[in-house]
Structures are given as C-alpha cells and as structure tokens.
C-alpha cells in the first residue's frame, strides 16, 4: 500500500492527486533541518543580529532594498515571505507593513505591465510575447487574483496572466491593492508577534512554512469553491438587416423592388413560394396572373414554384389546421432553407405564415407583403409570429424577423372602408405612446383619414411604420425578454374583446376600444388630464370607431365583467407579472404592475355610458 502511495507521489499525476502528502513532506523536511542543524542556525542568527540597521539612514536603505526585492519578485527568484518577515523584524511592525505593502503593489503592477506588453523588450526576453491568453491553464477571476497574492510563484504568475488577459486595469489596481494591504498586514502581525517573543529563529522558520500554508489554503479554497460541474459560458450576437420598403404596383414588370430583395447576395436561381390571403385574391382576380407574369419576366434569376396558394383570411388563418397545411405545402413543393416564402395578406395571415417559416427547417427565408392598413403600419413591421390555441390569442408563436417587408399601397385600395379604418387604430396607439406631434397631425387630418384620402393615409402608414420600426430596433428588447411592452397599449382588453366577439371585431376595432378604456382608467388615476382624455376619445370617434360594442356588457354567472377577466389572462401571457402600459400624457406612457379593479370597473361604466349617450344621437353603439 505504501509502495503504491509513493509511486503515485513520484508519478506525473502526483502533484495533483497527492498534494497534501507533498505539503506534509515539505514541512517535515523544513522542521527536521532546523532540529538537525539547530546550533549552526543559532550561530547564523546571532551573526544576523549584528547587521540589523541601527540608524535612520541604514533603516531607509534597508527599506529601499526590501521594496526593490519584493517589486522584482516577478522576474527574480526572491523568497518574498522570508524578505517580508525579516523586514518586520528589522523595521518594526508599522515600518515593515509599509515597506511590504509598497513592494507587493509595485511587484503586482510590474507583473501586469509585463503581461500586457507595456515593457516590450523585457516581455520579449521572458517569452511573454509568444503566448496568448487562451494558452493559460485557467481563466483568471477576481477571487483567484485575491487568493493567489500569498502563494509563491502563483502570485507572480497571476499578475502576469492578468496583464496577458487584459484584465481591466482599474479593477486590477483596486483588487491587488486591497489584497496586498491584507497580505502585508498578515506578515506584519506574524512578524511583530514573533519579534515580541524574541524568536528570530522561529521567524525564519515561519518564513519558510508560511508559503506552504498559503498554498494549502488556496487549494482548500478551490476545492470548496469548485462546483460539481463547471458551467461553460458563451455569448454571441446576431445582427439583422431589416428593410421596410414602400412602393406601388409591386408586380408591375418595370418594378424591381422585389427582385432586388430576392437576389441580394445570392448566386444562382432563387426558388419562391407564395401564400396569399384568399380574400385578397378574390377581390383582385387579376393579381395571380400578374404575379406569374412578373416571375416569368425574371425567370433567369427567379423560379415561382407554384401559383399563389390561398390561405383563409383573418383570424381563421391562425389555427393549428392551417399551420399544418402550410407545412404540408412547403414540404410538397420541396422548399429548403435557401428558398423564399412570400406572405401576402393581413396581420393574421402574416402571423401564421411567419410562424410556419420560423419553424420549418428551423427557419426559412420570409418576405412580408402586407395587404391591409393594420399590417402595413404595425403587424407587418413587427418580428412576432404565432397562432391562436386553446382559446388563447397568440398562445403559440416565435420571434422571427422577416428578410424584408414591402408595403404596396395599391394593395389597400380594394379594401372595404371598415378594414381601411380599423388599421388606423394602431397609428393612434403609437402616436399616443411615442409622438405627440403625430397625434396632433392625426387630429388635424381626422376627416381625411376617415375618408381614406390617399395622401393622408400614405403619410399615416409610413409614420406609424417608422415609429414601430424605431421601437423594435432601438428599444433594446426586440424579442420582448423584458416585461415592459409599450406597443401593447390597449391590447389586454382588445385580445379579450376579439375572443368574446369570436373575431367579429377586427383587431384594430378592438384596440380602439381598449385604448378608450385605458384612457378613462388613466384619467381616474389622475395620470391623464381631462382635456387629453377627451382628445383621445374624440379622435377615435371622428375616425369612425364604435367604442361601445355589445361585448363590453357581457358578464359571467357571478356577475363579473368578462372583459375585465382579460387582465388575468394578460398577466399569464406575460409570465406572471402584470405590466400594462398606461398614458401619463399624450406622447408618453408608463408601465403599471397593478390594476385597481374598482377604478377599472368605473372606467368601463363611463365608456358604456358614453356609448349609450351616443346611441341616443344615432352615432354610438351599433351591434
């Protein structure tokens, strides 16, 4: 058994596996040498006593020598523990402490400078310039830097490593200065005690044993600190180029907007498959032929895999059955990750096709071609995709930016008035939370917008798209990892109203009601003034929104408003913590994490009463 132990100690793995045996053997060797040569050592110590400095000049010279030895420890084989304890014996506790502290700090700074290459000639001679930080045995951390200050060899290695790894200089100076202060205090305390006991011999012995104790302590610290399994950590960033383009007559033979997006950075023929809103294809019977003719004119670069495939319009497209059919179509037509899908339709279709593209082959290239006002100014700009499931809106989905978004204003001209107006709700929303000047412009142009005047509508769509894109790319949270979502203003009630109406209400119509309700709640809280609340309600009414749909009055068996139950559903959607954007003035919002149910019920009653008054004037609640 002993033979196997010593074989292990002497083997290559010995220093790692039998560390404590090595420490014990070293300590026994030191103590034995003192016992065997006690008389000779006593004579040596007696001789050393004669050379202790007696005058201030001698003490100053010794102090400079000690500082130089400790500072140059990084390049010279200097027994720093022995030098430190002898300095205390010769200069006293306070003087020794100052000398040790200064010497250790200078040595640490010199080591860092050598590692960082500030002294290129000396670094080159030591071979540091040939090493890379990745070649070090470990990644240096703050705790390691502190604990290694008292360990021979490793103390010097750690500061050189810090320089090589470009450990932040300011942090390095703070950490090593504090560590050196503690280490100098330890040396001073031990040395002062031994000198007080008139035990210079023991001082010498301690100077030889202390390094072993430091090594043992650091080894124990590493074992206690080391987790059962060290985690590997990495960090990377993904950069997206996200163009939002505006054009007219996208599939006119002379329009190259789509061609540029499909062929940018590509070599060879690009395969394309198109999913289009069936209502859009029905209202524009010539559209499918125009698309095929356009691709035929670009047959050298582009290949249309099949005529446009019709997808159910509106929320009917956001079901598991439609999603499965999208997968089947992409699979049957042999699409791979290098092909393109074009999604033509409103926000609901863009959501479902986007979700299919995000998950088919783990991501297939997508270009969005929004065909409604709501999609062009909001839904088509965003990076969210999803379908409804288990009675919950957008329960399943993914964040997946499109390769490009192309807004063709001509696709909006065939929309019915109701759809044209519904999309303006998102423009009002983004103006309310981000741009007071845009809100004022909408107030001035309310009649033109309500009549879908082309010039006013183009400006509203573009400005709304600009504000949405700026939020996605500039707010630092495009994938909504945080809880604050100002673009969801008015949406907690809107989602519930859409479900209660079984999607009779357009999304924009429901958002308009949600904004009115939250505006009245903010007014009840004192966040929004009476004048600004009236401006909000007036603009929504002038644009043609019905702010009192019958779903507002629905109650459950316990008499609770079904609309207000949407707050709890929204809390679950956010992951447990409620965060509701609420206006504090026009053009600005704050997040509320608690809602006063009593005040919200009062706001609901106020909204209903306004609807009843409007009904009396033949302007309000129409089922």
C-alpha positions in Angstrom: 0.0 0.0 0.0 2.8 2.4 0.9 4.7 1.5 -2.2 1.6 2.4 -4.3 1.3 5.7 -2.5 4.9 6.7 -3.1 4.7 5.6 -6.7 1.7 7.9 -7.0 3.6 10.8 -5.4 6.5 10.3 -7.8 4.4 9.8 -10.8 3.3 12.6 -13.2 0.0 12.8 -11.6 1.5 13.0 -8.1 1.4 16.8 -7.6 -2.3 16.9 -8.5 -3.5 13.8 -6.7 -1.2 13.8 -3.6 -0.9 17.5 -2.9 -1.3 17.1 0.9 1.4 14.4 1.0 3.8 16.9 -0.7 2.9 19.7 1.8 3.5 17.4 4.8 6.8 16.1 3.4 8.0 19.7 2.8 7.0 20.8 6.3 8.7 17.8 7.9 11.9 18.5 5.8 12.0 22.1 7.0 11.4 21.3 10.6 13.9 18.4 10.5 16.6 20.7 9.1 16.1 23.1 11.9 16.3 20.3 14.5 19.4 18.7 12.9 21.3 22.0 12.4 19.9 24.0 15.4 23.3 25.1 16.7 24.6 26.2 13.3 21.4 28.2 12.6 21.6 29.8 16.1 25.1 31.0 15.3 23.9 32.3 11.9 21.0 34.2 13.6 23.4 35.7 16.1 25.6 37.0 13.2 22.5 38.4 11.5 21.6 40.4 14.7 24.9 42.3 14.3 23.8 43.6 10.8 20.3 44.9 11.8 20.1 48.6 10.9 20.7 50.9 13.8 20.5 54.4 12.3 17.6 56.0 10.3 19.8 56.1 7.2 20.5 52.4 7.5 16.8 51.7 8.0 15.9 53.8 4.9 18.5 51.9 2.8 17.1 48.6 4.0 13.6 49.7 3.3 14.6 50.5 -0.3 16.3 47.2 -0.6 13.2 45.3 0.6 10.9 47.2 -1.7 13.2 46.5 -4.6 13.4 42.8 -3.8 9.6 42.5 -3.5 8.9 44.5 -6.6 11.3 42.5 -8.7 10.0 39.2 -7.3 8.2 38.7 -10.6 11.5 38.4 -12.5 13.9 37.3 -9.7 13.9 34.1 -7.5 13.2 36.1 -4.3 11.7 34.3 -1.2 9.2 37.0 -0.6 7.8 35.6 2.6 11.3 35.5 4.2 12.1 39.0 2.9 8.8 40.3 4.4 9.2 38.7 7.8 12.8 39.9 8.1 11.7 43.4 7.1 9.2 43.4 10.1 12.0 42.2 12.4 14.3 44.9 11.2 11.9 47.8 10.7 9.2 47.1 13.2 5.5 46.4 12.7 4.5 49.7 11.1 7.6 50.3 9.1 7.6 46.7 7.9 4.0 46.9 6.9 4.5 50.0 4.8 7.6 48.5 3.1 5.9 45.2 2.4 2.7 46.9 1.1 4.6 49.2 -1.3 6.9 46.4 -2.5 4.0 44.0 -3.2 2.0 46.7 -5.0 4.9 47.6 -7.2 5.6 43.9 -7.9 1.9 43.4 -8.9 1.9 46.4 -11.2 5.2 45.4 -12.8 3.8 41.9 -13.4 0.7 43.3 -15.1 2.8 45.6 -17.2 5.0 42.7 -18.4 2.0 40.6 -19.2 0.2 43.4 -21.1 3.4 44.0 -23.1 4.0 47.6 -21.8 7.7 46.7 -21.4 8.1 45.1 -24.7 11.9 44.4 -24.5 11.7 42.7 -21.1 8.4 40.9 -22.1 10.1 39.6 -25.2 13.1 38.3 -23.2 10.8 36.5 -20.9 8.9 34.9 -23.9 5.6 36.5 -22.9 5.0 37.9 -26.4 4.8 34.4 -27.8 1.9 33.4 -25.5 -1.8 34.0 -26.0 -4.3 34.4 -23.1 -6.0 31.3 -24.3 -2.9 29.3 -23.5 -3.2 29.9 -19.8 -4.2 27.0 -17.7 -7.3 28.8 -16.3 -9.3 31.9 -16.9 -8.4 34.4 -14.2 -11.1 35.6 -11.9 -11.2 38.3 -9.2 -11.3 35.8 -6.3 -8.3 33.9 -7.8 -6.4 37.1 -8.1 -7.0 37.9 -4.5 -6.3 34.4 -3.1 -3.1 33.9 -5.1 -1.4 37.0 -3.7 0.2 35.0 -0.9 1.1 31.9 -2.9 4.7 31.7 -4.1 5.2 31.5 -7.9 1.4 31.6 -8.5 1.3 35.2 -7.1 3.7 36.4 -9.8 2.1 34.2 -12.5 -1.4 35.5 -11.7 -0.5 39.2 -12.2 1.4 38.4 -15.4 -1.7 36.4 -16.5 -4.0 39.3 -15.7 -2.0 41.6 -18.0 -2.0 39.0 -20.8 -5.8 38.5 -20.5 -6.3 42.3 -20.4 -8.0 42.1 -17.1 -9.5 45.7 -16.6 -6.6 47.8 -15.4 -8.7 49.9 -13.0 -10.3 46.8 -11.4 -6.8 45.2 -11.2 -5.3 48.1 -9.3 -8.2 48.1 -6.8 -8.2 44.4 -6.3 -4.5 43.9 -5.9 -4.0 46.9 -3.7 -6.6 45.7 -1.3 -5.3 42.2 -1.4 -1.7 43.4 -0.8 -2.9 45.5 2.1 -4.3 42.4 3.7 -1.3 40.3 3.0 1.1 42.9 4.3 -1.0 43.2 7.5 -0.8 39.4 7.9 3.0 39.4 7.5 3.3 42.4 9.8 1.2 40.8 12.5 3.0 37.5 12.4 6.4 39.1 12.3 5.6 41.5 15.1 4.4 38.7 17.3 7.5 36.6 16.7 9.8 39.5 17.3 8.0 40.3 20.6 8.6 36.8 21.7 12.3 37.2 20.8 12.0 34.3 18.4 14.0 35.4 15.4 14.8 31.7 14.7 11.1 30.9 14.6 10.6 33.9 12.4 12.9 32.3 9.8 11.1 29.0 10.2 7.8 30.7 9.7 9.0 32.4 6.6 9.7 29.0 5.1 6.5 27.3 6.3 4.1 30.2 5.5 4.2 29.7 1.7 3.2 26.1 2.3 0.3 27.2 4.4 -0.8 29.7 1.7 -0.7 27.0 -0.9 -2.7 24.7 1.3 -5.2 27.4 2.0 -5.6 28.2 -1.7 -6.0 24.5 -2.6 -8.7 24.2 0.1 -10.4 27.3 -1.2 -10.5 25.9 -4.7 -12.0 22.6 -3.6 -14.7 24.3 -1.6 -15.5 26.8 -4.3 -15.4 24.4 -7.2 -18.9 23.3 -8.3 -19.5 19.6 -9.1 -19.6 20.6 -12.7 -18.1 23.8 -14.0 -20.5 25.5 -16.4 -19.4 26.6 -19.9 -20.5 30.0 -20.8 -20.6 31.6 -24.2 -22.1 34.8 -25.6 -22.9 35.8 -29.2 -25.0 38.4 -31.0 -27.0 38.1 -34.2 -27.2 41.1 -36.5 -30.3 41.6 -38.6 -30.7 43.8 -41.7 -34.4 44.7 -41.6 -35.5 46.8 -44.5 -39.1 48.1 -44.7 -39.8 49.4 -48.2 -42.7 51.4 -49.7 -43.8 51.1 -53.4 -46.7 51.0 -55.8 -47.7 48.2 -58.2 -45.2 45.8 -56.9 -45.8 43.2 -59.7 -45.6 45.8 -62.5 -42.9 44.5 -65.0 -40.9 47.7 -64.5 -40.9 47.5 -60.7 -37.6 46.0 -59.5 -38.2 46.4 -55.7 -39.0 42.7 -55.0 -36.3 41.4 -57.5 -33.6 43.3 -55.6 -34.7 41.8 -52.3 -34.9 38.2 -53.6 -31.5 38.3 -55.3 -29.5 40.4 -52.9 -26.3 38.5 -52.1 -27.5 35.4 -53.8 -25.9 33.3 -56.6 -28.0 31.1 -58.9 -31.7 30.8 -59.3 -33.9 31.6 -56.3 -37.0 29.4 -55.6 -40.1 31.2 -54.3 -43.4 30.1 -52.9 -46.3 32.5 -52.3 -49.1 32.2 -49.7 -51.8 34.8 -50.2 -54.9 35.9 -48.4 -57.9 34.2 -50.2 -59.9 37.4 -49.7 -57.2 39.4 -51.4 -57.1 37.0 -54.4 -60.9 37.1 -54.6 -61.1 40.9 -54.6 -58.2 41.2 -57.1 -58.9 38.4 -59.7 -56.1 39.6 -61.9 -53.5 39.5 -59.2 -52.5 35.8 -59.5 -51.9 36.3 -63.3 -49.9 39.4 -62.7 -47.6 37.6 -60.2 -47.0 34.7 -62.6 -46.2 37.1 -65.4 -43.8 39.1 -63.3 -41.9 35.9 -62.3 -41.9 34.7 -65.9 -40.2 38.0 -66.8 -37.5 37.3 -64.2 -37.1 33.6 -65.0 -33.4 33.8 -65.3 -33.0 34.7 -61.6 -36.3 33.6 -60.0 -38.4 30.5 -60.1 -42.0 30.6 -58.8 -42.6 27.1 -57.5 -46.4 27.2 -57.9 -49.2 29.8 -58.4 -50.1 31.7 -55.2 -51.6 29.4 -52.6 -54.8 30.7 -51.0 -54.9 30.9 -47.2 -58.0 31.6 -45.1 -58.4 35.3 -44.4 -58.3 36.9 -40.9 -58.2 35.0 -37.7 -59.3 31.9 -39.5 -55.7 31.6 -40.7 -54.4 31.4 -37.1 -55.3 27.8 -36.3 -53.4 24.5 -35.9 -55.1 23.1 -39.0 -54.0 25.9 -41.3 -50.5 25.7 -39.8 -50.3 22.0 -40.6 -51.4 22.7 -44.2 -48.7 25.4 -44.6 -46.1 22.8 -43.5 -47.6 20.3 -46.0 -47.5 22.8 -48.9 -43.9 23.8 -48.1 -42.9 20.1 -47.9 -44.7 19.1 -51.0 -43.1 21.9 -53.0 -39.6 20.9 -51.8 -38.7 24.1 -50.0 -35.3 24.3 -48.2 -33.6 26.9 -46.1 -32.3 28.7 -49.2 -35.8 29.2 -50.7 -38.1 32.2 -50.1 -41.7 32.4 -48.9 -43.7 35.5 -49.7 -46.6 36.1 -47.3 -49.3 38.3 -48.8 -52.2 39.3 -46.6 -53.3 41.0 -43.3 -51.7 40.7 -40.0 -53.3 37.4 -39.1 -52.0 35.7 -42.2 -48.5 37.2 -41.7 -48.5 35.8 -38.2 -49.4 32.2 -39.2 -47.2 32.1 -42.3 -44.4 33.7 -40.3 -44.7 31.0 -37.6 -44.6 28.3 -40.2 -41.5 29.8 -41.8 -39.8 30.2 -38.4 -40.2 26.5 -37.6 -40.0 24.8 -41.0 -36.4 23.5 -41.3 -35.7 25.7 -38.2 -36.2 28.9 -40.3 -36.8 29.6 -43.9 -36.4 33.0 -45.6 -39.6 35.1 -45.5 -40.6 38.4 -47.2 -43.8 40.0 -45.9 -46.2 41.8 -48.3 -48.8 43.3 -46.0 -52.2 43.9 -47.7 -54.1 45.8 -45.0 -53.6 49.2 -43.3 -53.1 47.5 -40.0 -50.5 45.1 -41.4 -48.6 47.8 -43.3 -48.3 50.2 -40.3 -48.0 47.7 -37.5 -48.4 43.9 -37.8 -46.1 43.5 -40.8 -43.3 45.6 -39.2 -43.1 43.5 -36.1 -41.0 40.4 -35.5 -43.7 38.4 -33.7 -45.4 35.4 -35.3 -48.0 33.0 -33.9 -51.3 31.2 -34.0 -54.2 31.0 -31.5 -54.6 27.8 -29.5 -56.7 26.6 -26.5 -58.9 29.6 -26.7 -55.9 32.0 -26.2 -54.8 34.5 -28.7 -51.2 34.1 -30.0 -50.5 31.3 -27.4 -48.1 29.6 -29.8 -45.5 31.5 -31.7 -42.0 32.6 -32.3 -39.9 35.8 -32.8 -38.7 35.6 -36.3 -37.7 38.8 -38.3 -38.6 38.7 -42.0 -35.9 39.2 -44.6 -37.8 42.3 -45.8 -41.2 44.0 -45.5 -42.6 45.6 -48.7 -45.6 47.8 -48.5 -47.5 48.2 -51.8 -50.1 51.0 -51.2 -52.1 49.7 -54.2 -53.0 46.5 -52.3 -55.0 48.7 -49.9 -57.3 50.3 -52.5 -59.5 47.3 -52.8 -60.2 47.1 -49.0 -63.6 47.8 -47.6 -64.0 51.0 -45.6 -64.2 49.1 -42.4 -60.8 47.5 -42.9 -59.2 50.7 -44.0 -60.4 52.5 -40.8 -59.6 49.6 -38.5 -55.9 49.8 -39.3 -55.7 53.4 -38.2 -56.1 52.3 -34.6 -52.5 51.2 -34.4 -51.5 54.6 -35.8 -53.4 56.3 -33.0 -51.8 53.9 -30.5 -48.2 54.6 -31.5 -48.9 58.3 -31.6 -50.3 58.2 -28.1 -47.3 56.5 -26.6 -44.5 57.9 -28.6 -45.2 61.0 -30.7 -47.4 63.9 -29.6 -46.8 65.8 -32.9 -48.1 62.8 -34.9 -51.2 62.7 -32.7 -51.8 66.4 -33.3 -51.4 65.8 -37.1 -54.0 63.0 -36.9 -56.4 65.3 -35.1 -55.9 67.8 -38.0 -56.4 65.2 -40.7 -59.1 63.1 -39.0 -61.7 63.7 -41.7 -59.2 62.9 -44.5 -58.1 59.7 -42.7 -61.7 58.6 -42.1 -62.3 59.0 -45.8 -59.1 57.2 -46.7 -57.6 60.1 -48.5 -54.6 58.6 -50.2 -52.1 61.4 -49.3 -53.1 61.4 -45.7 -53.3 57.7 -45.4 -49.8 57.2 -47.0 -48.3 59.6 -44.5 -50.0 57.9 -41.5 -48.9 54.5 -42.6 -45.3 55.5 -43.2 -45.0 57.5 -39.9 -46.6 54.7 -37.9 -44.2 52.1 -39.6 -41.3 54.4 -38.7 -42.2 54.6 -35.1 -42.8 50.8 -34.8 -39.5 50.0 -36.5 -37.6 52.5 -34.3 -39.1 50.8 -31.2 -38.2 47.3 -32.4 -34.6 48.3 -33.4 -33.9 50.9 -30.8 -35.5 49.9 -27.5 -33.0 47.0 -26.9 -35.7 44.3 -26.5 -36.9 43.3 -29.9 -37.8 39.8 -28.7 -39.6 41.0 -25.6 -37.4 39.3 -23.0 -38.4 42.1 -20.5 -41.9 42.8 -19.2 -42.4 46.3 -20.4 -44.3 46.5 -23.7 -45.5 50.0 -24.6 -46.7 48.8 -28.1 -49.3 46.7 -26.3 -51.2 49.8 -25.2 -54.9 49.0 -25.2 -54.2 45.3 -26.1 -55.1 43.5 -22.9 -58.8 44.4 -23.4 -58.6 44.1 -27.2 -57.5 40.5 -27.1 -60.4 39.6 -24.8 -62.9 41.5 -26.9 -61.7 39.7 -30.1 -62.3 36.4 -28.4 -65.6 37.4 -26.9 -66.8 38.5 -30.3 -65.5 35.3 -31.9 -63.4 37.7 -34.1 -66.4 39.6 -35.3 -64.5 42.6 -34.2 -61.4 43.5 -36.3 -58.2 43.7 -34.3 -58.0 47.4 -34.9 -61.6 47.9 -33.8 -60.9 46.1 -30.5 -57.7 48.0 -29.9 -59.6 51.3 -30.3 -62.0 50.2 -27.5 -59.1 49.0 -25.4 -57.3 52.4 -25.7 -60.5 54.3 -24.8 -61.0 52.1 -21.7 -57.4 52.5 -20.6 -57.6 56.3 -21.3 -60.5 56.6 -18.9 -58.7 54.5 -16.3 -55.6 56.6 -16.6 -57.9 59.7 -16.1 -59.4 58.1 -13.0 -55.9 57.5 -11.6 -55.0 61.1 -12.2 -52.3 60.2 -14.8 -54.1 61.7 -17.8 -55.8 65.1 -17.7 -59.5 65.5 -18.5 -58.6 67.6 -21.6 -56.2 64.9 -23.0 -58.7 62.1 -22.3 -61.3 64.0 -24.3 -58.9 64.5 -27.2 -58.2 60.7 -27.3 -62.0 59.8 -27.2 -62.8 62.5 -29.8 -60.2 61.4 -32.3 -61.3 57.7 -32.1 -64.9 58.8 -32.6 -64.0 61.1 -35.5 -62.1 58.3 -37.3 -65.3 56.2 -37.1 -64.6 53.7 -34.3 -67.5 52.3 -32.4 -66.3 52.5 -28.8 -69.2 50.6 -27.2 -69.5 47.1 -28.8 -72.1 44.8 -27.1 -69.2 42.6 -25.8 -68.4 45.3 -23.2 -71.6 44.4 -21.3 -71.1 40.6 -21.1 -70.9 39.1 -17.6 -70.3 35.7 -16.2 -72.5 33.7 -13.8 -71.0 35.6 -10.8 -71.8 38.9 -12.4 -68.2 39.8 -13.2 -67.4 41.6 -16.4 -65.9 39.2 -18.9 -63.8 41.9 -20.4 -62.1 42.6 -17.1 -61.2 38.9 -16.8 -58.8 39.6 -19.7 -56.4 41.3 -17.2 -55.6 37.9 -15.6 -55.2 36.3 -19.0 -52.8 39.0 -20.0 -50.9 38.5 -16.7 -50.4 34.8 -17.6 -49.4 35.8 -21.2 -46.7 38.0 -19.7 -45.4 35.2 -17.5 -46.9 36.1 -14.1 -46.1 39.8 -13.6 -48.7 42.2 -14.9 -47.3 45.1 -16.9 -49.9 47.4 -18.5 -48.7 50.4 -20.5 -50.8 53.4 -19.4 -50.7 57.0 -20.7 -49.4 59.7 -18.4 -49.8 62.3 -21.2 -50.3 62.2 -24.9 -47.0 61.0 -26.4 -45.7 59.2 -23.3 -46.6 56.1 -21.3 -45.6 54.3 -18.1 -46.0 50.7 -17.0 -48.4 49.8 -14.3 -47.9 46.4 -12.5 -51.2 46.5 -10.5 -54.6 47.5 -11.6 -57.3 48.8 -9.3 -60.3 46.6 -10.2 -62.8 49.2 -8.7 -61.4 52.0 -10.8 -61.3 49.9 -13.9 -64.9 48.9 -13.4 -65.7 52.6 -13.1 -63.9 53.3 -16.4 -65.8 50.5 -18.0 -69.1 52.1 -16.8 -68.0 55.5 -18.1 -67.2 54.1 -21.5 -70.6 52.3 -21.6 -72.4 55.4 -20.6 -70.7 57.4 -23.4 -71.9 54.8 -25.8 -75.4 55.0 -24.6 -75.4 58.8 -25.0 -74.0 58.4 -28.5 -76.7 55.8 -29.3 -79.3 58.4 -28.4 -77.8 60.6 -31.1 -77.6 57.7 -33.6 -73.8 57.9 -33.5 -73.0 55.2 -31.0 -73.3 51.5 -30.1 -74.2 49.6 -33.2 -74.1 45.8 -32.8 
